[in-house]
């Protein structure tokens, strides 16, 4: 809608007697200062576009304390799956426009530019999916003034964006570990 906001009241008379009229290019002040056309030209007679998108997002998280093995031990499992599919239908055309021309006798005539065309049709499909998996083992325990922590984490993800031509998925695999110690929240090591 920025073209409509940019339009000044004198940029174009609009629709006159069923014709889309733009100010003559002989008068630069009648055109919009940024794009040199009226605000109506970006919308009038150009057709429409319709997009339908279906999206599926699924997330799962499982936290399990393993105190039966040793106090402070826990296990976490996380996963997600995302998928989308879209259909875009576009009907496009072009519309003729007219510019005013003042005749020697003072009457106003309109000069036609371009032709009205019938609506064309195009259709496009898009799809994509990705997934993420993470599992971790965490240890967190206090022994008097001593605090001990440890983490082992594995994660993996894959992204698919198929296109008309064969597309190579991208993936990521990670493994990380951490051990921490502190005494009385004063001296810390990681």
C-alpha positions in Angstrom: 0.0 0.0 0.0 3.0 2.3 0.0 2.2 3.4 -3.5 -1.2 4.7 -2.3 0.5 6.5 0.6 3.1 8.1 -1.7 0.4 9.3 -4.1 -0.2 13.0 -4.0 -3.7 14.3 -4.8 -2.4 15.7 -8.1 -0.5 12.6 -9.2 -3.3 11.2 -11.3 -7.0 11.9 -11.9 -7.6 8.1 -11.5 -10.5 6.5 -13.4 -12.3 8.9 -15.8 -15.2 7.6 -17.9 -13.9 4.0 -17.2 -10.4 4.8 -18.4 -7.3 4.8 -16.1 -5.8 8.2 -16.6 -2.3 9.2 -15.6 -1.0 12.7 -15.7 1.0 13.5 -18.8 4.7 13.0 -18.7 5.1 16.6 -20.0 4.3 17.7 -16.4 6.9 16.3 -14.1 5.2 17.8 -11.0 2.2 15.5 -11.7 4.2 12.3 -11.2 5.1 10.9 -7.9 8.5 12.2 -6.7 9.9 8.7 -5.9 8.7 6.4 -8.6 7.4 8.7 -11.3 3.9 7.1 -11.5 0.6 7.3 -9.8 -0.3 5.3 -6.7 -3.1 3.5 -8.6 -0.7 2.1 -11.3 0.7 -0.5 -9.0 -2.8 -2.1 -8.5 -5.2 -1.2 -11.3 -6.0 -4.1 -13.7 -3.0 -6.2 -12.8 -4.8 -9.3 -11.5 -4.4 -11.0 -8.1 -2.4 -13.6 -6.2 -3.7 -16.3 -3.9 -1.4 -18.3 -1.6 -2.4 -21.3 0.6 0.1 -22.6 3.1 -0.1 -25.6 5.3 2.3 -25.8 8.2 3.0 -28.6 10.7 5.1 -28.1 13.8 5.7 -30.8 16.4 7.9 -30.5 19.5 8.5 -33.2 22.1 10.5 -32.9 25.3 11.1 -35.7 27.9 12.8 -35.0 31.2 13.7 -38.0 33.4 15.4 -37.9 36.8 17.7 -40.9 37.3 18.1 -40.6 41.1 17.7 -44.4 41.3 21.1 -44.7 39.7 22.8 -41.8 41.6 21.4 -38.7 43.1 21.5 -35.6 40.9 21.6 -37.5 37.6 19.0 -36.6 34.9 18.3 -37.4 31.3 16.7 -35.1 28.7 15.4 -35.9 25.2 14.2 -33.2 22.9 13.0 -33.4 19.3 11.1 -31.3 16.8 9.7 -31.7 13.3 8.6 -28.9 11.0 7.0 -29.2 7.6 5.3 -26.8 5.3 3.7 -26.9 1.9 2.4 -23.9 -0.1 0.5 -23.4 -3.4 0.6 -20.0 -5.0 -1.9 -19.2 -7.8 -1.4 -16.0 -9.7 -3.7 -14.3 -12.3 -1.9 -11.5 -14.1 -2.7 -9.0 -16.8 -1.8 -5.5 -18.0 -4.1 -2.6 -18.4 -3.9 0.3 -20.8 -3.6 3.8 -19.4 -4.4 7.1 -20.9 -2.7 10.5 -20.7 -4.5 13.8 -21.2 -3.7 15.8 -24.3 -5.0 19.4 -24.7 -6.1 20.1 -28.2 -5.6 23.5 -29.9 -9.3 24.3 -29.5 -8.9 23.8 -25.7 -10.7 20.4 -25.5 -9.2 17.5 -23.7 -8.5 14.2 -25.5 -6.9 11.0 -24.1 -3.9 9.3 -25.7 -3.9 5.5 -25.1 -0.7 3.7 -24.0 -0.5 -0.1 -24.0 -3.3 -2.6 -24.3 -5.7 -4.4 -22.0 -4.7 -8.1 -21.8 -6.6 -11.1 -20.6 -5.7 -12.6 -17.3 -3.0 -15.1 -17.5 -2.5 -18.0 -15.0 0.5 -19.4 -13.2 0.9 -21.8 -10.4 3.8 -22.4 -8.1 4.4 -25.0 -5.3 6.8 -24.8 -2.4 7.7 -27.2 0.3 10.2 -27.7 3.0 10.9 -29.6 6.1 13.4 -29.9 8.9 14.0 -31.8 12.1 16.0 -31.4 15.3 17.1 -34.0 17.9 18.9 -33.5 21.2 19.7 -35.8 24.0 21.7 -35.0 27.2 22.8 -36.5 30.4 23.2 -34.0 33.3 24.7 -34.5 36.7 24.2 -31.8 39.4 25.0 -32.6 43.1 26.2 -30.9 46.3 28.5 -32.6 48.8 28.5 -30.2 51.8 30.3 -27.0 50.5 31.4 -28.8 47.3 29.2 -28.6 44.2 29.9 -30.8 41.2 28.2 -30.6 37.8 28.6 -32.4 34.5 26.9 -32.4 31.1 27.1 -34.6 28.0 25.0 -33.4 25.1 24.4 -34.7 21.6 22.4 -32.9 19.0 21.6 -33.3 15.3 19.5 -31.4 12.8 18.7 -31.7 9.1 17.0 -29.2 6.8 15.4 -30.1 3.4 14.3 -27.5 0.9 13.5 -29.4 -2.3 13.2 -27.3 -5.4 12.6 -28.0 -9.1 16.1 -29.3 -9.4 17.7 -31.8 -7.0 18.5 -30.0 -3.7 21.1 -31.2 -1.2 19.9 -31.2 2.4 22.0 -29.5 5.0 22.7 -31.1 8.3 24.5 -30.5 11.6 25.8 -32.9 14.3 27.2 -31.7 17.6 28.7 -33.3 20.7 29.6 -31.3 23.7 30.7 -32.0 27.2 31.2 -29.9 30.4 32.4 -30.5 33.9 32.1 -27.9 36.6 33.2 -27.6 40.3 32.8 -25.0 42.9 33.5 -24.7 46.6 31.1 -22.7 48.6 30.2 -20.6 45.5 33.5 -18.9 45.9 36.2 -20.9 43.9 35.0 -22.2 40.6 36.4 -24.4 37.8 34.9 -25.4 34.5 
